[in-house]
Amino acid sequence: MNTLELKSVAELQNLAFYIPDYQRGYRWTRRQVEDLLNDIFEFSQKENAGIYCLQPLVVIKRSSEEQLLGRVHAAKDLDEVKRILNGQWEVVDGQQRLTTIRLILEVLGQSRFYDITYQTRRDSAEFLNGITTTEAEKEAEKNIDFYHIYEAYKKIDEWLKEIDGKQKERFQNVLLHRVKFIWYETKEDPKEVFTRLNIGKISLTNAELIKALLLNKSNFGSSDDDKIRLWQQEIAMEWDVIEYALQSNEFWLFLNAPGDERPTRIDYVFDMICRCDMLGCKDEKDTSDEFRTFRYFYHYLAVQKQKEISLAQAVRTIWEKVREIFQTLQEWFDDMELYHYVGYLICMGRRVDEIYKQWNDSDNKSGFIEKYLTEEIKKTIPYKDIENTVYEVKQEGSQFKGGSKTNCRPILLLHNLQTVINQNRILSANAKYKNGVFYKFPFHLYKLEGWDVEHIDSNTENGLDNIKSQREWLLNAYFGLQDKTLRDQIQKFFKQYAGKAYEQSEDSAKQTARDEAFTELKHQIEDVGGNDRLSQNEKNKIWNFTLLDSSTNRSYGNAIFPAKRRIIIGKDQGKKFNSSTIDENGQIVLGSAENSPSAFIPPCTRYVFLKYYNTASFDPNVWARNDAEAYKDNIIEVLKNFLS
């Protein structure tokens, strides 16, 4: 079992470290050295700042008894014998910082505070030990390792000369006693560990450090190895279950935004405990570094030990809290209402920490939904007058930044979510389907695909003043019409005006005649449907907005409504419906369908383009006023609990 603790720089005194040949030499730049010096200096100026945590120093104990005796026999003096007897540690990860700290101590007058030897360049140890001598500058020219070590030394010397004696004394005291390495002693194969941490660039996470901390055999205070193993296996097994669940993007992106990626996702639970101080460990100061969470749990165990509380009990307290949080998150994810309402609030910028606190403060699930979730959801809707909502409304709240049209996003998203909830309720009311969650809104797709608020009927007037757009409009009308006379007139139009010779003609008189014929025919078709079209201003009301993934939105641009409808239905079915065409004789040729990548179409968007909201609508070619009214009425009805 790997062991882990925090070790101050002072605790490294007289230790011996060994850098194996699978590692490269020292390569820190002057800038990296300066950054570390500045960080420690800034930390040293803070009062009661706790500890400064360096990245993990991953080590493995080395030297057999025979090797140990041989090294003692060859020792030059008693100090070296002392170092040898303290043992030698093979450095698997952390060489750069370990060497830099040694150089800082050299400049501060702490010569050979700890030893570092190198398997590849044995003379590097001698160079490091003599770094303060006059010969070092000349020796630095011999190889690249010496050069980088000496450049770092010079930078440290220059930097320390810029601070006064009092600051330097405080800096040294803080460096020795409040700067600490995360000392991670591994029992695994060092080369495999090195490969994972360096070649794959996967550093030790807070979770891995915490796992080593919690599963340390000494925590359990029992001589019964079988009992200890059972406790360790119980935690390790549950740990894997939690990690596996959080690795599902569907679960992860329910809670998080895209881009919040980490090798071990159970860190999320530990971070939450730390941020909210759920263990009552507020004495820990200055927890802003990347290992803040690990230090929080390390500090908690240290405090419990000081209070003479069993470490086994302290570990169980931690794990019970981890289990409790995960079970809550899992319940939110599995429950139909909680999933959609909590997921919505997270999309609107509410912190999971706050939602979790309110959950714990609530008497039951119903109270949580009615008293907290419903009221918080109401706050996300900056206007309640759906009847007259236009996208030029005053922007309110940080979640509405961006283009004015996006102000409608919360209502449109909530409309989709509540529609899904209502559909599940209807199905669950049927005894045949009771207690099932039949469909969940995919927050992971909503977050990954960059959804837009899109006009249903194009906001930009498409003048239909070219044969291509006229052809498309009439073809869509043709397949939607029942009136044989009008269908014959469309055929006649194509025969007269859609031939190649006519289309390629630059005769303005012919083009004018075509446009006039099209306009007259279009009006006749619209009169049959009794359509009352939306005005330009009315197109900017919510009844003409819907949600759509950005790639689908871009695929149809400023297309007319029937073209959008065809594309949406095709995306939903995993098909590409090619437009019907006109042959050289003006005859209509039905468009073919071919397989194409599908896309998730939000339920309300699908219903819009299928004319679901208006059962009296018979014209698939037009988004008319009665369609828009029916859509708006459905939004008001579905969201009535949140618009009051």
C-alpha positions as CSV (number, residue, x, y, z in Angstrom):
1,M,0.0,0.0,0.0
2,N,1.3,3.4,-0.9
3,T,1.8,5.8,2.0
4,L,1.4,9.6,2.0
5,E,2.1,12.5,4.3
6,L,3.2,16.2,4.3
7,K,6.9,16.7,4.9
8,S,8.3,20.1,5.5
9,V,11.6,21.0,3.9
10,A,13.2,20.9,7.3
11,E,12.2,17.2,7.6
12,L,14.3,16.4,4.5
13,Q,17.5,17.4,6.2
14,N,20.2,14.7,5.9
15,L,18.1,12.6,3.6
16,A,19.7,11.1,0.4
17,F,17.9,11.2,-2.9
18,Y,18.7,9.3,-6.0
19,I,17.7,10.4,-9.5
20,P,17.5,7.2,-11.8
21,D,18.5,7.1,-15.4
22,Y,14.9,6.9,-16.7
23,Q,14.6,10.6,-15.8
24,R,16.0,13.5,-17.8
25,G,18.3,15.9,-16.1
26,Y,17.5,19.2,-14.4
27,R,15.8,21.5,-16.9
28,W,14.0,24.3,-15.1
29,T,14.4,27.7,-16.7
30,R,15.2,31.0,-14.9
31,R,11.5,32.0,-15.2
32,Q,10.3,28.8,-13.5
33,V,12.8,29.4,-10.7
34,E,11.7,33.0,-10.3
35,D,8.0,32.0,-10.2
36,L,8.7,29.6,-7.4
37,L,10.7,32.2,-5.4
38,N,8.0,34.8,-5.9
39,D,5.2,32.4,-4.8
40,I,7.1,31.4,-1.6
41,F,7.9,35.0,-0.9
42,E,4.3,36.2,-1.3
43,F,3.2,33.4,1.0
44,S,5.8,34.3,3.6
45,Q,4.4,37.8,3.8
46,K,1.0,36.5,4.9
47,E,0.1,36.2,8.6
48,N,-1.2,32.8,9.8
49,A,-1.2,31.5,6.3
50,G,-0.9,27.8,7.2
51,I,1.3,25.9,4.8
52,Y,2.6,26.3,1.3
53,C,2.1,23.0,-0.5
54,L,4.5,21.8,-3.1
55,Q,3.6,19.3,-5.7
56,P,4.0,15.6,-4.8
57,L,7.4,14.2,-4.3
58,V,7.0,10.6,-5.4
59,V,9.7,8.3,-3.9
60,I,10.5,4.7,-3.3
61,K,12.9,3.4,-0.6
62,R,16.0,1.8,-2.1
63,S,19.3,0.0,-1.0
64,S,19.7,-3.6,0.2
65,E,21.6,-4.3,3.4
66,E,24.6,-5.3,1.3
67,Q,24.6,-2.1,-0.6
68,L,24.1,-0.1,2.6
69,L,27.2,-1.7,4.2
70,G,29.3,-1.1,1.1
71,R,28.3,2.6,1.1
72,V,29.0,3.1,4.8
73,H,32.4,1.5,4.3
74,A,33.2,3.9,1.4
75,A,31.9,7.0,3.3
76,K,34.3,9.9,3.6
77,D,33.1,11.2,7.0
78,L,30.6,10.8,9.8
79,D,28.1,13.2,8.2
80,E,28.0,11.0,5.1
81,V,27.6,7.9,7.2
82,K,24.6,9.6,8.9
83,R,23.0,10.3,5.5
84,I,23.6,6.7,4.4
85,L,22.0,5.3,7.5
86,N,19.0,7.5,7.0
87,G,18.4,5.6,3.7
88,Q,18.3,6.6,0.1
89,W,15.1,7.6,-1.7
90,E,14.7,7.0,-5.4
91,V,12.9,10.0,-6.8
92,V,10.1,8.9,-9.2
93,D,8.6,12.4,-9.7
94,G,9.4,15.8,-8.3
95,Q,13.1,16.1,-9.2
96,Q,12.9,19.6,-10.6
97,R,11.4,21.2,-7.4
98,L,13.6,19.0,-5.2
99,T,16.7,20.3,-6.9
100,T,15.5,23.9,-7.0
101,I,14.8,23.9,-3.2
102,R,18.3,22.4,-2.6
103,L,19.8,25.3,-4.7
104,I,17.8,27.9,-2.7
105,L,19.1,26.4,0.5
106,E,22.7,26.5,-0.8
107,V,22.4,30.3,-1.5
108,L,20.9,30.7,2.0
109,G,24.0,29.1,3.4
110,Q,22.5,25.7,4.2
111,S,25.1,23.6,2.4
112,R,24.3,20.0,1.5
113,F,21.0,20.2,3.4
114,Y,20.1,16.9,1.7
115,D,22.0,14.9,-0.9
116,I,21.1,14.3,-4.5
117,T,23.0,11.8,-6.7
118,Y,22.4,11.0,-10.3
119,Q,22.6,7.6,-12.0
120,T,23.3,9.0,-15.5
121,R,25.9,11.7,-14.5
122,R,27.6,10.8,-11.3
123,D,29.6,14.0,-11.4
124,S,26.4,16.0,-11.2
125,A,26.3,15.4,-7.5
126,E,29.8,16.8,-7.1
127,F,28.9,19.8,-9.2
128,L,25.8,20.4,-7.1
129,N,27.8,20.1,-3.9
130,G,30.3,22.7,-5.1
131,I,27.8,25.1,-6.7
132,T,28.9,28.0,-4.5
133,T,32.6,27.7,-5.4
134,T,34.4,29.9,-7.9
135,E,35.0,26.9,-10.2
136,A,31.3,26.2,-10.7
137,E,30.9,28.8,-13.4
138,K,33.6,27.2,-15.6
139,E,32.4,23.7,-14.8
140,A,28.9,24.8,-16.0
141,E,30.1,24.9,-19.6
142,K,30.8,21.1,-19.6
143,N,27.3,19.8,-20.2
144,I,23.7,20.8,-20.4
145,D,22.8,19.5,-16.9
146,F,25.5,21.6,-15.3
147,Y,24.4,24.6,-17.4
148,H,20.8,24.5,-16.2
149,I,21.7,23.9,-12.6
150,Y,24.1,26.8,-12.6
151,E,21.6,29.2,-14.4
152,A,19.0,28.4,-11.7
153,Y,21.6,29.0,-9.0
154,K,22.5,32.4,-10.5
155,K,18.9,33.4,-10.7
156,I,18.3,32.5,-7.0
157,D,21.4,34.4,-5.9
158,E,20.3,37.5,-7.9
159,W,16.7,37.3,-6.5
160,L,17.7,36.9,-2.9
161,K,20.1,39.9,-3.1
162,E,17.0,42.0,-3.9
163,I,15.3,41.5,-0.5
164,D,16.5,42.8,2.8
165,G,18.0,40.8,5.7
166,K,14.7,40.7,7.6
167,Q,12.8,39.5,4.6
168,K,15.4,36.9,3.9
169,E,15.3,35.6,7.4
170,R,11.5,35.3,7.3
171,F,11.7,33.7,3.8
172,Q,14.2,31.1,5.1
173,N,12.1,30.3,8.2
174,V,9.0,29.8,6.0
175,L,10.8,27.7,3.5
176,L,12.1,25.3,6.1
177,H,9.0,24.9,8.2
178,R,5.9,26.0,6.3
179,V,6.8,24.9,2.8
180,K,5.9,21.2,2.5
181,F,6.2,18.5,0.0
182,I,3.4,16.0,-0.5
183,W,5.5,13.0,0.3
184,Y,4.2,10.0,-1.6
185,E,6.0,6.8,-1.0
186,T,5.0,4.2,-3.5
187,K,5.4,0.4,-3.5
188,E,4.7,0.1,-7.2
189,D,7.2,-0.3,-10.0
190,P,9.0,3.1,-10.2
191,K,9.3,3.0,-14.0
192,E,5.6,2.4,-14.5
193,V,4.7,5.2,-12.1
194,F,7.2,7.5,-13.8
195,T,5.7,6.7,-17.3
196,R,2.2,7.4,-16.1
197,L,3.1,10.7,-14.4
198,N,5.5,12.1,-17.0
199,I,5.3,10.4,-20.4
200,G,1.5,10.5,-20.3
201,K,1.5,13.9,-18.5
202,I,-1.1,12.6,-16.0
203,S,-0.1,14.0,-12.7
204,L,-1.3,12.7,-9.4
205,T,-4.8,14.0,-8.6
206,N,-6.2,15.1,-5.3
207,A,-8.3,12.0,-5.4
208,E,-5.4,9.6,-5.8
209,L,-3.6,11.4,-2.9
210,I,-6.7,11.2,-0.7
211,K,-7.1,7.6,-1.5
212,A,-3.6,6.8,-0.4
213,L,-4.3,8.8,2.7
214,L,-7.6,7.1,3.6
215,L,-6.5,3.6,2.9
216,N,-3.3,3.8,4.8
217,K,-3.2,0.7,7.0
218,S,-2.1,2.6,10.1
219,N,-5.4,4.5,10.1
220,F,-7.4,1.5,11.1
221,G,-5.6,0.8,14.4
222,S,-6.1,-2.9,14.5
223,S,-3.8,-5.9,14.6
224,D,-6.4,-7.9,12.7
225,D,-5.1,-7.8,9.1
226,D,-8.3,-9.5,7.7
227,K,-10.5,-6.8,9.3
228,I,-8.2,-4.0,8.0
229,R,-8.3,-5.5,4.5
230,L,-12.1,-5.7,4.7
231,W,-12.4,-2.0,5.5
232,Q,-10.0,-1.1,2.8
233,Q,-11.8,-3.3,0.2
234,E,-15.1,-1.8,1.2
235,I,-13.9,1.8,0.6
236,A,-12.0,0.8,-2.5
237,M,-15.0,-0.9,-4.1
238,E,-17.4,1.9,-3.4
239,W,-14.7,4.4,-4.6
240,D,-14.6,2.5,-8.0
241,V,-18.4,2.5,-8.2
242,I,-18.5,6.3,-7.7
243,E,-15.7,6.9,-10.2
244,Y,-17.4,4.7,-12.8
245,A,-20.7,6.5,-12.5
246,L,-19.1,9.9,-12.8
247,Q,-17.2,8.8,-15.9
248,S,-20.5,8.7,-17.7
249,N,-20.8,12.0,-19.7
250,E,-24.5,11.9,-19.3
251,F,-24.1,12.1,-15.5
252,W,-21.0,14.3,-15.5
253,L,-22.5,17.0,-17.8
254,F,-25.7,17.0,-15.9
255,L,-23.6,18.5,-13.1
256,N,-20.8,20.3,-15.0
257,A,-20.0,22.4,-18.0
258,P,-18.0,21.0,-20.9
259,G,-14.3,21.5,-20.5
260,D,-14.3,20.7,-16.8
261,E,-12.3,17.5,-17.4
262,R,-10.1,15.6,-14.9
263,P,-8.6,12.2,-14.9
264,T,-10.4,11.1,-11.8
265,R,-13.9,12.6,-11.5
266,I,-14.5,11.5,-7.8
267,D,-12.4,14.7,-7.2
268,Y,-15.6,16.5,-7.7
269,V,-17.1,15.1,-4.5
270,F,-14.0,15.7,-2.5
271,D,-13.8,19.3,-3.8
272,M,-17.4,19.9,-2.8
273,I,-16.7,18.7,0.8
274,C,-13.6,21.0,0.9
275,R,-15.3,24.1,-0.6
276,C,-18.3,23.8,1.8
277,D,-16.2,22.8,4.8
278,M,-18.5,19.9,5.5
279,L,-16.1,18.4,8.0
280,G,-15.9,21.6,10.1
281,C,-12.2,22.0,9.4
282,K,-12.0,25.8,9.0
283,D,-8.6,26.1,10.7
284,E,-6.9,25.2,7.4
285,K,-5.6,28.5,5.9
286,D,-4.8,29.7,2.4
287,T,-6.2,26.7,0.5
288,S,-5.9,28.2,-3.0
289,D,-3.3,25.9,-4.6
290,E,-4.1,22.9,-6.7
291,F,-3.8,20.5,-3.8
292,R,-6.1,22.5,-1.6
293,T,-8.5,19.5,-1.4
294,F,-5.9,17.0,-0.4
295,R,-4.6,19.3,2.3
296,Y,-8.1,19.8,3.7
297,F,-8.5,16.1,4.4
298,Y,-4.9,15.7,5.6
299,H,-5.5,18.6,8.1
300,Y,-8.8,17.0,9.2
301,L,-7.2,13.7,10.0
302,A,-4.4,15.5,11.9
303,V,-6.9,17.4,14.0
304,Q,-8.8,14.3,14.8
305,K,-5.6,12.6,15.9
306,Q,-4.8,15.6,18.2
307,K,-8.2,15.2,19.7
308,E,-7.4,11.5,20.3
309,I,-10.2,10.5,18.1
310,S,-9.7,7.2,16.3
311,L,-8.3,7.6,12.8
312,A,-10.5,4.7,11.7
313,Q,-13.5,6.6,12.9
314,A,-12.3,9.8,11.2
315,V,-11.8,7.9,7.9
316,R,-15.3,6.5,8.3
317,T,-16.7,10.0,8.9
318,I,-15.1,11.2,5.7
319,W,-16.3,8.2,3.7
320,E,-19.9,8.5,5.0
321,K,-19.9,12.1,3.8
322,V,-18.6,11.1,0.4
323,R,-21.2,8.4,0.2
324,E,-24.0,10.7,1.2
325,I,-23.1,13.4,-1.4
326,F,-22.8,10.8,-4.2
327,Q,-26.1,9.2,-3.3
328,T,-27.8,12.6,-3.4
329,L,-26.3,13.4,-6.8
330,Q,-27.4,10.0,-8.0
331,E,-30.9,10.5,-6.7
332,W,-31.1,13.8,-8.5
333,F,-30.0,12.2,-11.7
334,D,-32.4,9.2,-11.4
335,D,-35.5,11.1,-10.3
336,M,-37.6,12.5,-13.2
337,E,-38.5,15.9,-11.7
338,L,-35.3,16.5,-9.7
339,Y,-33.1,15.7,-12.8
340,H,-34.9,18.3,-15.0
341,Y,-35.3,21.1,-12.4
342,V,-31.8,20.7,-10.8
343,G,-30.3,20.4,-14.3
344,Y,-32.0,23.5,-15.5
345,L,-30.8,25.6,-12.5
346,I,-27.2,24.3,-13.1
347,C,-27.6,25.5,-16.7
348,M,-28.7,28.9,-15.4
349,G,-25.5,29.2,-13.3
350,R,-26.7,28.0,-9.9
351,R,-23.9,26.2,-7.9
352,V,-24.4,22.6,-7.0
353,D,-23.1,23.4,-3.5
354,E,-26.0,25.8,-2.8
355,I,-28.6,23.4,-4.3
356,Y,-27.1,20.6,-2.1
357,K,-27.4,22.8,1.0
358,Q,-31.0,23.6,0.3
359,W,-31.7,19.8,-0.3
360,N,-30.3,19.0,3.1
361,D,-32.3,21.9,4.7
362,S,-35.6,20.6,3.2
363,D,-37.9,18.3,5.1
364,N,-38.6,16.2,2.0
365,K,-38.5,16.0,-1.8
366,S,-41.8,17.8,-2.2
367,G,-40.8,20.7,0.0
368,F,-37.5,20.9,-1.9
369,I,-39.3,21.2,-5.2
370,E,-42.0,23.6,-4.1
371,K,-40.2,25.9,-1.7
372,Y,-36.7,26.0,-3.4
373,L,-36.6,24.7,-6.9
374,T,-39.8,26.3,-8.1
375,E,-39.0,29.7,-6.6
376,E,-35.4,29.6,-7.9
377,I,-36.7,28.7,-11.4
378,K,-39.1,31.7,-11.3
379,K,-36.1,34.0,-10.7
380,T,-34.4,32.9,-13.9
381,I,-37.3,34.2,-16.0
382,P,-36.9,38.0,-16.2
383,Y,-40.3,38.6,-17.8
384,K,-43.6,36.8,-17.3
385,D,-45.6,38.5,-20.2
386,I,-45.2,35.8,-22.8
387,E,-48.0,37.4,-24.8
388,N,-45.7,40.3,-25.7
389,T,-42.2,39.0,-25.2
390,V,-40.0,40.4,-27.9
391,Y,-36.2,39.8,-28.0
392,E,-35.5,43.5,-27.4
393,V,-36.5,43.1,-23.8
394,K,-34.3,44.6,-21.1
395,Q,-31.5,42.2,-20.3
396,E,-31.5,41.0,-16.7
397,G,-29.1,38.7,-15.0
398,S,-25.7,37.5,-16.0
399,Q,-27.2,34.3,-17.6
400,F,-28.7,36.5,-20.4
401,K,-25.4,38.0,-21.6
402,G,-24.9,37.8,-25.4
403,G,-27.3,38.6,-28.2
404,S,-30.7,39.9,-27.2
405,K,-32.4,36.9,-28.8
406,T,-30.8,34.6,-26.2
407,N,-33.0,36.2,-23.5
408,C,-35.6,33.7,-24.6
409,R,-33.3,30.7,-23.9
410,P,-34.4,30.1,-20.3
411,I,-38.1,30.0,-21.3
412,L,-37.4,27.8,-24.3
413,L,-35.2,25.4,-22.4
414,L,-37.7,25.2,-19.5
415,H,-40.6,24.6,-21.9
416,N,-38.7,21.6,-23.3
417,L,-37.9,20.3,-19.8
418,Q,-41.5,20.7,-18.5
419,T,-42.9,19.1,-21.6
420,V,-40.7,16.0,-21.0
421,I,-41.8,16.0,-17.3
422,N,-45.5,16.2,-18.3
423,Q,-45.1,13.4,-20.8
424,N,-43.5,11.2,-18.2
425,R,-46.3,12.0,-15.8
426,I,-49.0,11.0,-18.3
427,L,-47.3,7.7,-19.0
428,S,-46.7,7.0,-15.3
429,A,-50.3,7.6,-14.6
430,N,-51.1,4.5,-16.7
431,A,-50.8,1.5,-14.4
432,K,-49.1,-0.4,-17.3
433,Y,-46.2,2.0,-17.2
434,K,-46.1,3.0,-13.6
435,N,-42.9,4.2,-11.9
436,G,-40.8,4.5,-15.0
437,V,-38.7,7.3,-16.4
438,F,-39.4,7.0,-20.1
439,Y,-37.3,9.8,-21.5
440,K,-34.9,12.3,-20.1
441,F,-33.8,15.6,-21.6
442,P,-30.1,15.1,-22.6
443,F,-28.3,17.9,-20.8
444,H,-25.0,16.5,-22.1
445,L,-26.0,17.1,-25.7
446,Y,-27.5,20.5,-24.9
447,K,-24.2,21.6,-23.4
448,L,-21.9,20.0,-25.9
449,E,-23.6,21.0,-29.1
450,G,-23.9,24.7,-28.6
451,W,-27.6,25.3,-29.1
452,D,-28.9,28.5,-30.6
453,V,-32.2,30.3,-30.2
454,E,-33.4,30.3,-33.8
455,H,-36.3,31.9,-35.7
456,I,-38.9,29.4,-36.8
457,D,-40.0,31.5,-39.8
458,S,-37.0,33.4,-41.1
459,N,-36.5,36.8,-39.6
460,T,-35.0,38.1,-42.8
461,E,-37.5,38.5,-45.6
462,N,-36.6,36.0,-48.2
463,G,-37.9,37.8,-51.3
464,L,-38.2,34.6,-53.4
465,D,-37.0,36.7,-56.3
466,N,-34.9,34.0,-58.0
467,I,-35.9,30.8,-59.7
468,K,-34.1,28.6,-57.2
469,S,-36.1,30.0,-54.1
470,Q,-39.3,30.2,-56.1
471,R,-38.9,26.6,-57.3
472,E,-38.3,25.3,-53.7
473,W,-41.3,27.2,-52.3
474,L,-43.6,25.9,-55.1
475,L,-42.3,22.3,-54.8
476,N,-43.0,22.3,-51.0
477,A,-46.5,23.7,-51.7
478,Y,-47.1,21.2,-54.5
479,F,-46.6,18.2,-52.1
480,G,-48.7,19.8,-49.4
481,L,-51.7,20.8,-51.5
482,Q,-54.9,18.8,-52.0
483,D,-56.3,21.2,-54.6
484,K,-55.8,19.6,-58.1
485,T,-56.3,22.9,-59.9
486,L,-53.5,24.6,-58.0
487,R,-51.2,21.6,-58.5
488,D,-51.8,21.8,-62.2
489,Q,-51.0,25.5,-62.2
490,I,-47.7,24.8,-60.4
491,Q,-46.8,22.2,-63.1
492,K,-47.7,24.7,-65.7
493,F,-45.4,27.4,-64.1
494,F,-42.5,25.0,-64.1
495,K,-43.0,24.0,-67.7
496,Q,-43.1,27.6,-68.7
497,Y,-40.5,29.2,-66.5
498,A,-38.2,26.5,-65.1
499,G,-36.6,25.3,-68.3
500,K,-32.8,25.7,-68.7
501,A,-33.2,28.1,-71.6
502,Y,-35.5,30.3,-69.6
503,E,-33.4,30.1,-66.4
504,Q,-30.2,31.1,-68.2
505,S,-31.8,34.0,-70.0
506,E,-30.7,37.4,-69.0
507,D,-33.7,39.0,-70.6
508,S,-35.2,41.3,-67.8
509,A,-38.6,41.2,-69.3
510,K,-38.7,37.4,-69.0
511,Q,-37.5,37.6,-65.4
512,T,-40.2,40.1,-64.6
513,A,-42.9,38.0,-66.2
514,R,-41.7,35.0,-64.2
515,D,-41.7,37.0,-60.9
516,E,-45.2,38.3,-61.6
517,A,-46.5,34.8,-62.4
518,F,-44.9,33.4,-59.3
519,T,-46.4,36.2,-57.0
520,E,-49.9,35.6,-58.4
521,L,-49.6,31.9,-57.9
522,K,-48.2,32.2,-54.4
523,H,-51.1,34.4,-53.3
524,Q,-53.6,31.9,-54.7
525,I,-51.9,29.1,-52.7
526,E,-51.8,31.2,-49.5
527,D,-55.5,32.1,-49.9
528,V,-56.5,28.5,-50.0
529,G,-54.8,27.8,-46.7
530,G,-56.3,31.0,-45.2
531,N,-52.9,31.8,-43.8
532,D,-52.4,34.9,-41.8
533,R,-48.6,35.5,-41.9
534,L,-46.6,37.0,-39.1
535,S,-45.4,40.6,-39.6
536,Q,-41.7,41.4,-39.4
537,N,-42.1,42.7,-35.9
538,E,-44.2,39.7,-34.8
539,K,-41.4,37.4,-36.0
540,N,-39.4,38.7,-33.0
541,K,-41.8,37.3,-30.4
542,I,-41.2,34.1,-28.6
543,W,-43.9,32.4,-30.7
544,N,-41.4,32.5,-33.5
545,F,-38.4,31.2,-31.5
546,T,-37.2,27.6,-30.9
547,L,-34.0,25.8,-29.7
548,L,-31.7,24.1,-32.2
549,D,-28.2,22.8,-32.2
550,S,-25.8,25.2,-33.9
551,S,-24.7,22.8,-36.7
552,T,-28.3,22.1,-37.8
553,N,-29.0,25.8,-37.6
554,R,-26.0,26.7,-39.8
555,S,-27.0,24.0,-42.3
556,Y,-30.2,25.8,-43.4
557,G,-29.2,29.4,-42.9
558,N,-32.0,31.8,-44.0
559,A,-34.1,29.1,-45.6
560,I,-37.8,29.3,-46.0
561,F,-40.0,27.5,-43.4
562,P,-40.7,24.3,-45.5
563,A,-37.0,23.9,-46.3
564,K,-36.2,24.2,-42.5
565,R,-39.0,21.7,-41.8
566,R,-37.5,19.2,-44.3
567,I,-34.0,19.5,-42.8
568,I,-35.3,19.2,-39.2
569,I,-37.3,16.0,-40.0
570,G,-34.3,14.6,-41.8
571,K,-31.9,15.3,-38.9
572,D,-34.4,13.6,-36.6
573,Q,-34.6,10.5,-38.8
574,G,-31.0,10.3,-39.7
575,K,-31.8,11.1,-43.3
576,K,-31.0,13.8,-45.8
577,F,-34.1,14.6,-47.9
578,N,-32.8,16.0,-51.2
579,S,-35.0,18.7,-52.7
580,S,-37.4,17.7,-55.4
581,T,-36.2,19.0,-58.7
582,I,-37.5,20.0,-62.2
583,D,-36.2,18.2,-65.2
584,E,-35.4,19.9,-68.5
585,N,-39.0,19.5,-69.6
586,G,-40.4,21.2,-66.5
587,Q,-41.6,17.9,-65.0
588,I,-41.4,17.5,-61.2
589,V,-38.9,14.8,-60.0
590,L,-39.4,13.7,-56.4
591,G,-36.3,14.2,-54.2
592,S,-34.6,11.1,-52.9
593,A,-33.6,10.3,-49.3
594,E,-30.2,9.1,-48.2
595,N,-28.6,8.2,-44.9
596,S,-27.1,11.1,-43.0
597,P,-25.8,11.7,-39.5
598,S,-28.7,12.3,-37.1
599,A,-28.9,15.0,-34.5
600,F,-30.9,15.4,-31.3
601,I,-33.9,17.6,-32.0
602,P,-35.4,19.1,-28.8
603,P,-39.0,17.8,-28.4
604,C,-40.6,21.3,-28.6
605,T,-38.6,22.1,-31.7
606,R,-39.7,18.8,-33.3
607,Y,-43.3,19.6,-32.4
608,V,-43.0,23.1,-33.9
609,F,-42.0,21.8,-37.3
610,L,-44.4,18.9,-37.3
611,K,-47.3,21.4,-36.5
612,Y,-48.0,19.5,-33.3
613,Y,-49.4,22.4,-31.4
614,N,-52.0,23.3,-34.0
615,T,-54.1,20.3,-34.9
616,A,-56.2,22.5,-37.3
617,S,-53.2,23.4,-39.4
618,F,-53.1,21.7,-42.8
619,D,-50.4,23.7,-44.6
620,P,-46.9,22.4,-43.9
621,N,-45.4,25.2,-46.0
622,V,-46.2,28.1,-43.7
623,W,-45.6,29.1,-40.1
624,A,-48.8,31.1,-39.8
625,R,-50.3,33.2,-37.1
626,N,-52.6,30.4,-35.9
627,D,-49.6,28.1,-35.6
628,A,-47.7,30.7,-33.6
629,E,-50.7,31.4,-31.4
630,A,-51.0,27.6,-30.6
631,Y,-47.3,27.4,-29.8
632,K,-47.4,30.4,-27.5
633,D,-50.5,29.1,-25.7
634,N,-48.8,25.8,-25.1
635,I,-45.7,27.6,-23.6
636,I,-48.0,29.6,-21.2
637,E,-50.0,26.4,-20.3
638,V,-46.9,24.2,-19.7
639,L,-45.0,26.9,-17.7
640,K,-48.0,28.4,-15.8
641,N,-46.5,27.4,-12.4
642,F,-43.4,29.5,-13.1
643,L,-45.0,32.5,-14.7
644,S,-47.2,33.5,-11.8
